[in-house]
Amino acid sequence: MSFIDGFPQTVTLKQMQEACAALGLPARHLVALSMDVQDGVVAVLHVANDDGRILAHRGAPLITELHIPRGEEEVPGAAADG
């Protein structure tokens, strides 16, 4: 049972991976993801080389922030919500 009727209590790893795939983000390098209905999506990702290895500096993984702005184009067939 959810704390708010109709909202899930948890999100699964598969759901998070599917959200990343829908946004074109590499889920295996994702550190954080936030969405804002006005500004779009902000993703924090580990920086990886061409072989997929995470790069580090002074023992800490390098990260980068990616901003995907919200566009005005509507997605055909998308359900409108109230």
PyMOL CGO cylinders between C-alpha atoms (Angstrom):
from pymol import cmd
from pymol.cgo import CYLINDER

trace = [
    CYLINDER, 0.00, 0.00, 0.00, 1.33, 3.42, -0.92, 0.3, 1, 1, 1, 1, 1, 1,
    CYLINDER, 1.33, 3.42, -0.92, 1.40, 6.41, 1.39, 0.3, 1, 1, 1, 1, 1, 1,
    CYLINDER, 1.40, 6.41, 1.39, -0.57, 8.27, -1.32, 0.3, 1, 1, 1, 1, 1, 1,
    CYLINDER, -0.57, 8.27, -1.32, -3.25, 6.29, -3.14, 0.3, 1, 1, 1, 1, 1, 1,
    CYLINDER, -3.25, 6.29, -3.14, -2.07, 5.41, -6.64, 0.3, 1, 1, 1, 1, 1, 1,
    CYLINDER, -2.07, 5.41, -6.64, 1.64, 6.12, -6.04, 0.3, 1, 1, 1, 1, 1, 1,
    CYLINDER, 1.64, 6.12, -6.04, 4.14, 3.27, -5.66, 0.3, 1, 1, 1, 1, 1, 1,
    CYLINDER, 4.14, 3.27, -5.66, 6.08, 2.83, -2.43, 0.3, 1, 1, 1, 1, 1, 1,
    CYLINDER, 6.08, 2.83, -2.43, 9.23, 1.78, -4.27, 0.3, 1, 1, 1, 1, 1, 1,
    CYLINDER, 9.23, 1.78, -4.27, 10.84, 1.82, -7.68, 0.3, 1, 1, 1, 1, 1, 1,
    CYLINDER, 10.84, 1.82, -7.68, 12.63, -1.24, -9.03, 0.3, 1, 1, 1, 1, 1, 1,
    CYLINDER, 12.63, -1.24, -9.03, 16.07, -1.34, -10.60, 0.3, 1, 1, 1, 1, 1, 1,
    CYLINDER, 16.07, -1.34, -10.60, 14.43, -2.45, -13.86, 0.3, 1, 1, 1, 1, 1, 1,
    CYLINDER, 14.43, -2.45, -13.86, 12.12, 0.59, -13.81, 0.3, 1, 1, 1, 1, 1, 1,
    CYLINDER, 12.12, 0.59, -13.81, 15.10, 2.91, -13.26, 0.3, 1, 1, 1, 1, 1, 1,
    CYLINDER, 15.10, 2.91, -13.26, 17.02, 1.23, -16.09, 0.3, 1, 1, 1, 1, 1, 1,
    CYLINDER, 17.02, 1.23, -16.09, 13.99, 1.58, -18.39, 0.3, 1, 1, 1, 1, 1, 1,
    CYLINDER, 13.99, 1.58, -18.39, 13.71, 5.29, -17.52, 0.3, 1, 1, 1, 1, 1, 1,
    CYLINDER, 13.71, 5.29, -17.52, 17.39, 5.75, -18.41, 0.3, 1, 1, 1, 1, 1, 1,
    CYLINDER, 17.39, 5.75, -18.41, 16.91, 3.89, -21.69, 0.3, 1, 1, 1, 1, 1, 1,
    CYLINDER, 16.91, 3.89, -21.69, 13.92, 6.09, -22.56, 0.3, 1, 1, 1, 1, 1, 1,
    CYLINDER, 13.92, 6.09, -22.56, 16.10, 9.17, -21.98, 0.3, 1, 1, 1, 1, 1, 1,
    CYLINDER, 16.10, 9.17, -21.98, 19.10, 7.73, -23.83, 0.3, 1, 1, 1, 1, 1, 1,
    CYLINDER, 19.10, 7.73, -23.83, 21.25, 7.67, -20.68, 0.3, 1, 1, 1, 1, 1, 1,
    CYLINDER, 21.25, 7.67, -20.68, 23.75, 4.91, -19.84, 0.3, 1, 1, 1, 1, 1, 1,
    CYLINDER, 23.75, 4.91, -19.84, 22.19, 3.41, -16.69, 0.3, 1, 1, 1, 1, 1, 1,
    CYLINDER, 22.19, 3.41, -16.69, 25.43, 1.72, -15.62, 0.3, 1, 1, 1, 1, 1, 1,
    CYLINDER, 25.43, 1.72, -15.62, 27.14, 5.12, -15.26, 0.3, 1, 1, 1, 1, 1, 1,
    CYLINDER, 27.14, 5.12, -15.26, 24.22, 6.98, -13.69, 0.3, 1, 1, 1, 1, 1, 1,
    CYLINDER, 24.22, 6.98, -13.69, 24.83, 8.47, -10.25, 0.3, 1, 1, 1, 1, 1, 1,
    CYLINDER, 24.83, 8.47, -10.25, 21.74, 10.68, -9.90, 0.3, 1, 1, 1, 1, 1, 1,
    CYLINDER, 21.74, 10.68, -9.90, 18.75, 11.72, -11.97, 0.3, 1, 1, 1, 1, 1, 1,
    CYLINDER, 18.75, 11.72, -11.97, 16.24, 14.50, -11.41, 0.3, 1, 1, 1, 1, 1, 1,
    CYLINDER, 16.24, 14.50, -11.41, 13.37, 15.79, -13.51, 0.3, 1, 1, 1, 1, 1, 1,
    CYLINDER, 13.37, 15.79, -13.51, 11.79, 19.22, -13.39, 0.3, 1, 1, 1, 1, 1, 1,
    CYLINDER, 11.79, 19.22, -13.39, 8.67, 19.95, -15.43, 0.3, 1, 1, 1, 1, 1, 1,
    CYLINDER, 8.67, 19.95, -15.43, 9.98, 23.44, -16.24, 0.3, 1, 1, 1, 1, 1, 1,
    CYLINDER, 9.98, 23.44, -16.24, 13.70, 22.81, -16.78, 0.3, 1, 1, 1, 1, 1, 1,
    CYLINDER, 13.70, 22.81, -16.78, 13.91, 19.21, -18.03, 0.3, 1, 1, 1, 1, 1, 1,
    CYLINDER, 13.91, 19.21, -18.03, 16.26, 16.49, -16.84, 0.3, 1, 1, 1, 1, 1, 1,
    CYLINDER, 16.26, 16.49, -16.84, 19.55, 16.70, -14.95, 0.3, 1, 1, 1, 1, 1, 1,
    CYLINDER, 19.55, 16.70, -14.95, 21.67, 13.56, -14.86, 0.3, 1, 1, 1, 1, 1, 1,
    CYLINDER, 21.67, 13.56, -14.86, 24.91, 13.07, -12.95, 0.3, 1, 1, 1, 1, 1, 1,
    CYLINDER, 24.91, 13.07, -12.95, 27.07, 10.41, -14.59, 0.3, 1, 1, 1, 1, 1, 1,
    CYLINDER, 27.07, 10.41, -14.59, 30.42, 8.77, -13.98, 0.3, 1, 1, 1, 1, 1, 1,
    CYLINDER, 30.42, 8.77, -13.98, 32.90, 9.69, -16.71, 0.3, 1, 1, 1, 1, 1, 1,
    CYLINDER, 32.90, 9.69, -16.71, 34.03, 6.57, -18.57, 0.3, 1, 1, 1, 1, 1, 1,
    CYLINDER, 34.03, 6.57, -18.57, 36.60, 5.89, -21.26, 0.3, 1, 1, 1, 1, 1, 1,
    CYLINDER, 36.60, 5.89, -21.26, 35.83, 4.24, -24.61, 0.3, 1, 1, 1, 1, 1, 1,
    CYLINDER, 35.83, 4.24, -24.61, 36.10, 0.80, -22.97, 0.3, 1, 1, 1, 1, 1, 1,
    CYLINDER, 36.10, 0.80, -22.97, 33.46, 1.71, -20.37, 0.3, 1, 1, 1, 1, 1, 1,
    CYLINDER, 33.46, 1.71, -20.37, 35.90, 1.96, -17.46, 0.3, 1, 1, 1, 1, 1, 1,
    CYLINDER, 35.90, 1.96, -17.46, 35.09, 4.73, -14.99, 0.3, 1, 1, 1, 1, 1, 1,
    CYLINDER, 35.09, 4.73, -14.99, 37.84, 7.34, -14.84, 0.3, 1, 1, 1, 1, 1, 1,
    CYLINDER, 37.84, 7.34, -14.84, 39.15, 8.56, -11.50, 0.3, 1, 1, 1, 1, 1, 1,
    CYLINDER, 39.15, 8.56, -11.50, 41.21, 11.45, -10.20, 0.3, 1, 1, 1, 1, 1, 1,
    CYLINDER, 41.21, 11.45, -10.20, 42.98, 11.28, -6.83, 0.3, 1, 1, 1, 1, 1, 1,
    CYLINDER, 42.98, 11.28, -6.83, 41.13, 8.07, -6.03, 0.3, 1, 1, 1, 1, 1, 1,
    CYLINDER, 41.13, 8.07, -6.03, 37.63, 9.41, -6.62, 0.3, 1, 1, 1, 1, 1, 1,
    CYLINDER, 37.63, 9.41, -6.62, 35.50, 8.64, -9.68, 0.3, 1, 1, 1, 1, 1, 1,
    CYLINDER, 35.50, 8.64, -9.68, 35.07, 11.54, -12.07, 0.3, 1, 1, 1, 1, 1, 1,
    CYLINDER, 35.07, 11.54, -12.07, 31.51, 12.69, -12.58, 0.3, 1, 1, 1, 1, 1, 1,
    CYLINDER, 31.51, 12.69, -12.58, 29.81, 15.06, -14.98, 0.3, 1, 1, 1, 1, 1, 1,
    CYLINDER, 29.81, 15.06, -14.98, 26.43, 16.72, -14.98, 0.3, 1, 1, 1, 1, 1, 1,
    CYLINDER, 26.43, 16.72, -14.98, 24.27, 16.57, -18.09, 0.3, 1, 1, 1, 1, 1, 1,
    CYLINDER, 24.27, 16.57, -18.09, 21.27, 18.85, -18.60, 0.3, 1, 1, 1, 1, 1, 1,
    CYLINDER, 21.27, 18.85, -18.60, 18.58, 17.87, -21.09, 0.3, 1, 1, 1, 1, 1, 1,
    CYLINDER, 18.58, 17.87, -21.09, 16.22, 20.84, -21.45, 0.3, 1, 1, 1, 1, 1, 1,
    CYLINDER, 16.22, 20.84, -21.45, 12.49, 20.32, -21.76, 0.3, 1, 1, 1, 1, 1, 1,
    CYLINDER, 12.49, 20.32, -21.76, 11.28, 20.77, -25.32, 0.3, 1, 1, 1, 1, 1, 1,
    CYLINDER, 11.28, 20.77, -25.32, 7.93, 22.00, -26.45, 0.3, 1, 1, 1, 1, 1, 1,
    CYLINDER, 7.93, 22.00, -26.45, 7.32, 19.19, -28.93, 0.3, 1, 1, 1, 1, 1, 1,
    CYLINDER, 7.32, 19.19, -28.93, 4.60, 16.79, -27.83, 0.3, 1, 1, 1, 1, 1, 1,
    CYLINDER, 4.60, 16.79, -27.83, 5.25, 13.06, -28.16, 0.3, 1, 1, 1, 1, 1, 1,
    CYLINDER, 5.25, 13.06, -28.16, 2.69, 11.48, -30.53, 0.3, 1, 1, 1, 1, 1, 1,
    CYLINDER, 2.69, 11.48, -30.53, 0.41, 9.05, -28.70, 0.3, 1, 1, 1, 1, 1, 1,
    CYLINDER, 0.41, 9.05, -28.70, 1.49, 10.19, -25.24, 0.3, 1, 1, 1, 1, 1, 1,
    CYLINDER, 1.49, 10.19, -25.24, -1.29, 10.24, -22.70, 0.3, 1, 1, 1, 1, 1, 1,
    CYLINDER, -1.29, 10.24, -22.70, -2.29, 13.70, -21.57, 0.3, 1, 1, 1, 1, 1, 1,
    CYLINDER, -2.29, 13.70, -21.57, -2.44, 14.12, -17.86, 0.3, 1, 1, 1, 1, 1, 1,
    CYLINDER, -2.44, 14.12, -17.86, -4.56, 16.55, -16.00, 0.3, 1, 1, 1, 1, 1, 1,
]
cmd.load_cgo(trace, "trace")
